[in-house]
Amino acid sequence: MKFPRKLRLLTNPMEAAPIAGVFFLLVNFMVLWPNVTRVPGVSITLPGSSVPLPGMDRPTVAVTLDQTGQIYFRNQLVSGEGLRAHLKRVRKEIGTNTCLVVEADRLAQHVWIVQLAEIAKDAGIETTLLATRPTMFNRGSDDGNISKP
């Protein structure tokens, strides 16, 4: 016995239009969603380096400096005096051989970086290093106006 088929999907153009509309809306949402959502935190653009730089073999403490001169320690906005107190406490916890790594935005003024190094020295941290973007993430000559030899 043969049963007649009464169900035919997408045989009429009017049936395909709603499905295509929903599909395009989903594609638009997926494409535009990263631009709509905000990621919490401070946007920092580290300067790049064309040569591989060595890492540290001793304990480090990271401080972030944004392009407006604001200082962040452990994801919290701190003042210069607050940073000095935090660094003194961390130096006592970790030890005397601690190194400060400054993650400064590439548009941060050099004076602010030097002030961070002085604050670290007052807190008992002798070595200060500047963080750079790894070479695999460099985008060419967008790291400033200095020409490479």
N, C-alpha and C positions, 0 to 999 in steps of 0.2 A: 504494500500500500504506500502510495506516495502522498506526503503532506505538502500542501502549498505553503510557500514562504511568503509571509505578509510583511515582514520587517526588512526594510532596506535602508541602510544608514548612508547618509550624505548623498542621496540621489538627487535631491532638490537643492539648487544654489541657496535657497533661503535657510536651509538647515546648516550649511557650512559657515555662513556669515557670523552667527553668534559664537561659534567655536573659534573662528579666526580672530574675532574681536577680543575674546578672553585671552587667547594666546598672546596677542600683541600687547595687551595691558600687562600681562605677567612679565613679558620680556622688558617692557619699559620700566616696571618696578625694579626688576633685578639689575638693570643697567644704571638707573638713577639712584638707587638706595645708598650706595657708598658716598655719594655727594651730598645726600640729605642728612645723614647721621653725623654727629660730631663725636670725635674720640676725645675723652677727657685727658687733660694734660697740657703741657707746654710744647709747642713745636720748636724743635732745635735742629738747625742745619749745621752739622759739624763740617769743618773744612776738610778737604781731601788732601791726600799725600800721594805723590807718584812713586815714592820709594817705600818698601815695606819697613815698618817701624817695629822695634822689639817690644815685647810685653814686659810685665813686671813679675819678678819672682818672690816678691814680698807682699804683705797685706796692703790693700789699697782702700781708700775712702774716696767716693765720688761726690763731686759738687757740680751742679749744673748752673750755668750762667746764661740767661737769655739775651736777646738783642736789645732789651731795654735796661739791662743792668740788674735785674732781679735775680736773687740767689736762691737756689733750691737745694735743700739737703734732705735726702730720703723722701723725695716727693712732697716736701713741705716748704712753703715760702718762709725764709728766715732773713733776719737782718744781719749786718756784719758782726755785731756783738753776740747775737744768738748763735751764729755760725762758730764764733770763737769758743763759746761754751760747749757746743756740741762736739767740736773737734778735740777739745781738751778731754772730754769724757770718753770719746772713742779712742783716743791715744792711750788713755789709762787702761781701757778694756783690751785693746789689741796688743799694745806693746810699743816699744820705742822705735821700732824699725818700720813705721807706717809711712805710706806715700799717698799724697793727695793727687787725685786725677781730676782735672778741671775739664768738664764737658762744656766748653764755651761755644755759643753760636758764632758762625763765621762773621757776623756783623757786629759782634760785641767789641767794645773798645778795649784796646790794649791796657789802658790804665786800670780798668776793672779787673782784668786778669792778674795784673801785678798786685793789686790790693788783696785779692784772694790769696796769693802766694805769701804776702806779708801777714795776713790773718793766720794762715796755717803755720808760719814760722813762729808767731807769738804763741800759738797753741802747742808748740813743740814738735811739729811735723816739718822736717828739714827738706824733704824732696817733694817738688811739685811738678807734675807732668801735664801736658795738654793732650786731650783726646782728639783723634782725627778719624775720619770716615775710612773704613777699610778700602784698599785699592780696588777690590772687586766691585765696589759701588760707585766709584768715581765716574762722573759723567763728562769727562773731557775738560774743557777750559772754563767751566763756570765757577771755579773756585776763587776768582778774584782777578785783579788787573795785572798781576805779576806774571811776566812771561817766563817760560821755562827755558833754560839754556840748551 
